[in-house]
Amino acid sequence: MGCAPMSHILFDEVMRFNPKNPYWFNRDRFVLSAGHGCMLQYALLHLAGYDSVKEEDLKQFRQWSSRTPGHPENFETPGVEVTTGPLGQGVGNAVGLALAEANLAARFNKPDATIVDHYTYVILGDGCNMEGISNEAASLAGHWGLNKLICFYDDNHISIDGSTDIAFTEDVEKRFEALGWHTIWVKNGNTGYDEIRAAIAEAKTIKDKPTMIKVTTTIGYGSPNKANSYSVHGSALGSKEVDATRKNLGWPYEPFVVPEEVKSHWSKHTKLGADLEAQWEASLAAYEKKYPTEAAEFKQLISGELPDGWDKALPVYTPESPGDATRNLSQTNLNALVKVLPGLIGGSADLASSNMTLLKAYGDFQKSTPEERNVRFGVREHGMGAISNGIALHGSGLIPYCATFFVFTDYMRGAIRLSALAEAGVIYVMTHDSIGLGEDGPTHQPIEHLASFRAMPNIFMFRPADGNETAGSYKVAVLSRKTPSILALSRQKLPQLAGSSIDAVSKGAYILSDNSSGNKPDLILIGTGSEVEIAAKAADVIRKEGKSVRVVSFPCWELFEKQSDEYKESVFPSEVTARVSVEAGSTFGWGKYVGSRGVAIGLDRFGASAPAGTLYKEFGFTVDNVVAKAKSLL
Amino acid sequence: MGCAPMSHILFDEVMRFNPKNPYWFNRDRFVLSAGHGCMLQYALLHLAGYDSVKEEDLKQFRQWSSRTPGHPENFETPGVEVTTGPLGQGVGNAVGLALAEANLAARFNKPDATIVDHYTYVILGDGCNMEGISNEAASLAGHWGLNKLICFYDDNHISIDGSTDIAFTEDVEKRFEALGWHTIWVKNGNTGYDEIRAAIAEAKTIKDKPTMIKVTTTIGYGSPNKANSYSVHGSALGSKEVDATRKNLGWPYEPFVVPEEVKSHWSKHTKLGADLEAQWEASLAAYEKKYPTEAAEFKQLISGELPDGWDKALPVYTPESPGDATRNLSQTNLNALVKVLPGLIGGSADLASSNMTLLKAYGDFQKSTPEERNVRFGVREHGMGAISNGIALHGSGLIPYCATFFVFTDYMRGAIRLSALAEAGVIYVMTHDSIGLGEDGPTHQPIEHLASFRAMPNIFMFRPADGNETAGSYKVAVLSRKTPSILALSRQKLPQLAGSSIDAVSKGAYILSDNSSGNKPDLILIGTGSEVEIAAKAADVIRKEGKSVRVVSFPCWELFEKQSDEYKESVFPSEVTARVSVEAGSTFGWGKYVGSRGVAIGLDRFGASAPAGTLYKEFGFTVDNVVAKAKSLL
């Protein structure tokens, strides 16, 4: 209720949108980072004329299959741009939305023709401001000078546990100034409408910095007994207090009844919105006449369709191709893809030279060069993930990728989970994927990470074994605009395998080699990533002893699970129970594929600091060990 | 090399430690948050006379089974206080170390007798400062006024990807001032020894704030060709450049050779350290005479041993005891335990009233009341985890717990993993453990989290089903000082189960009820947490139809895995293949226990916003569904 004035002004007076087309490209974006206040957002969408939030939707607040869930979800409610609730994520998303706008504006606008031009508005609370992710994102927004990003900090002094005095006494304005933001303080956010209007106007005059408007409000403003109390934070007022509040505010109407004069006032937005979109369409048509090539690229981009034949750019390898680390093969893919995918944009959390993520034909996205495509996130993994989600959910055909060491997905898991939930097709380029990274030791060596993402809904966890599988992983990742992908990539050199292919990856698991007939090998050896080579070599040894051995490469569990029962049986015939898996990570979950008779070779402890070869030997990731374990089953 | 002057001054002139007893209670703590520079720390420990780092250890840098791994690891190298490397964690750990000192000093020091009195020193770099976790921790340190925390910010302008200009242009000093810190700038950190000394002296005069000393240095200082270059960040100089650097610095000695005069200079620390410890022992003896009760508690606490009979305080329940949410039962346990465990201290990330973590007999740990035991972390999950690790690794018998919603372990996973790796026995109180939380919806509903922690080494993932199991989880968690524990607790009310017990939890899984004989039930129903009730009711239904059914409650997979084969077989006899598990979360990993014939009832998609009862019904967590699935196997 304390946020009502600022959000009312935003929706009714400031923001440019078309309620009948929530996906109009050039709309202003609004993010309620303090997502627990979503009823306000739903009410405004309803008033503004969005068909996604009818009166009956408001009545179904937080009910099964409603379009008004307990936190805003972009995939449920058109008009909601991003999914918020986990605090601070919305701030990061908003930085991504503003980055997308700045990048596209710099690439496509012309001195005489503007087709990309919108603001991104955010409301955040004390909780968002306490979260580290928001500091990371805000530091980048300041560094990049994203002046079309305007944040409202709802300074209500209250969080769930009580007054912010108990845990949050920093000087927020000064911190934002240190981060390179313009700041404005609206002292009376409860009723100071003109102050809020003036602050927004001032923010728009600032051309080189984002703006943070601190709006001092009273939580539950209008409630005579519960205003300024933490009990309002996540709980309903209760019917008695609602009645008292209605009286206090002089609001005589029944619940959910919108008075005619209010309806009539807000109804203007339907026409206004249609006009705004029509004006933009006219601008775009004029642009197209003057700049047909750019217009074609722009329209293709914002259509969300991939250019025809884009996947022909993916590199293909033969067993004779030189071996290489999959992180390097990934770089080859990224640099090949950027030539055919105008939407590709991304970078690393200060590890570009280790993650191998630089787009060589491009410079850095910076304040002075916003048209460029290499994003330098600094050591800010969580912010990077949330910004990437914002870029993806800008809905303009941009395909964000971002990178760090695989183990540091731990730092950004909150954002990765939201990629999965919010259907943001971010590509996570995660290198140094196992103990194979060697000397940096257990703080840097992922163990449980593959399992932890295989258990997460709506995300593809890839661990490619060579060049073709890396390209195949990228193929699925680029195609999957509503499912994020993680590519776990090796630091160490791997051979190009006989039997691998780009298309096989889309099946999740496939037969790399087999010397049996009739779908009845004596043994199945299963590997992922860098351990497929070991499985293949172990198979050679056992085959020489007269046994039939199938080698299965298993780059993506989730894709395999989507296959038909027939296909699954063709790869893992149920009657073949002699199965050995080998993967340099936790064995957790492998029971499903090796079965009760089989053996999962893995690592269920932390790693160690030593050269990679030593670690592989000490921890049993050797051909000899695989052969020995396999023979024990034959 | 740029950090050498400040760290040399710290170890040689400032810090109070006893190299022959790295665990002396009252030592100053040193944290190298920029852990990749650990060779410097090893060299200083070696010079200072620590037996853990001999010349041969230095020569074994980053080699298998050495005591000098690629990042500092407290569990490998006495003298190293905490495990660092993942950036920003060390800053959080240091805040925890300083909090522990402040709390114990306030509780035990007397106007005429000081027995707790040490500083915590940190060196952090640009990377640490970019991480959100360090901002969270620093904001709390400022709020708490932890004046005995002194941080050195190694301002070398270089991170792995190049100049910090590309991603880090904020005003760090101003930000720390906004967070309530005192700041000092040493402009010549390469050779300005006196400036550094003066800065430390100044920091010690500040009595109400932590201090951040920005020390401007040149990375790789002394190297004529590679100084001030990102190529020095994580890579060796190379032998040619090492030779050039030796010449440049006028250092004629062979590698690993410490000149006699240097040895002789540093050798003083052995005697100095012994004297310091002896003086402290004398102070403690004097204290003991005056304050025998407090001294007994203090000595007991820092011994790390738990008080005799502490576990008798754990509440016991019968099936007749009123049902309750396990989050409430957890609160009963915490409040019972704090009466017998003087080390218990902790709190929540702004959700104390939801997580039910308040210690009712205590006030808040605040700047003016540092003797209290309720810690208010604010909405700073990652910082909270790192601070809790610091409290645990203070080594003074403090037992930290911390809390948020289970789903937000995603925000603090980097710190939780370090609890596991660094053997910090933090207790993570994680409530709202499933879709059972209801209306807040999928952003707040954990799905994959149980699986993700079951896959992590050295951590106990508990999901208790009732009061006895909650108490049993706490019993193991308190006993496990080198293994962290996570308790996933329900928001919703659960009954007290017939057959549950505190001690059974220590087995990980146990038979809650069974109407079979000879270890051959027709069916095994397995549940965890809130779904054990459903399994038990389903068993009743099926038993009425003449079948023998075993119900297994499975609160902790890791503990079960530690049991003997005989015990495992006694719970899950291999010949019984009709098995159904029911858990309101991902089925990932359950294949191991239900086997290829069994059925895992779970949720492999995101949840939804609706009342909990509706969600349980819609997603199949009902007695009817369990009965139906079970019958399909009979």
Interface residues (C-beta under 8 A of the other chain):
Chain A: G35 R62 Q63 W64 S65 S66 P69 G70 H71 E73 T83 T84 G85 P86 L87 G88 D126 G127 C128 M130 E131 G132 I133 S134 N135 E136 S139 L140 G142 H143 S159 I160 D161 T164 I166 A167 F168 T169 E170 D171 V172 E173 K174 R175 E177 A178 L179 G180 G234 S348 D350 L351 A352 S353 S354 D364 Q366 R376 F377 G378 V379 R380 E381 H382 G383 V407 F408 D410 Y411 R413 G414 R417 L418 A420 L421 E439 D440 G441 P442 T443 H444 I447 E448 A451 S452 R454 A455 M456 P457 N458 S574 S586 F588 G589 G591 K592 G595 S596 D604 R605 F606 A608 S609 A610 P611 T614 L615 E618
Chain B: G35 R62 Q63 W64 S65 S66 P69 G70 H71 E73 T83 T84 G85 P86 L87 G88 D126 G127 C128 M130 E131 G132 I133 S134 N135 E136 S139 L140 G142 H143 S159 I160 D161 T164 I166 A167 F168 T169 E170 D171 V172 E173 K174 R175 E177 A178 L179 G180 G234 S348 D350 L351 A352 S353 S354 D364 Q366 R376 F377 G378 V379 R380 E381 H382 G383 V407 F408 D410 Y411 R413 G414 R417 L418 A420 L421 E439 D440 G441 P442 T443 H444 I447 E448 A451 S452 R454 A455 M456 P457 N458 S574 S586 F588 G589 G591 K592 G595 S596 D604 R605 F606 A608 S609 A610 P611 T614 L615 E618
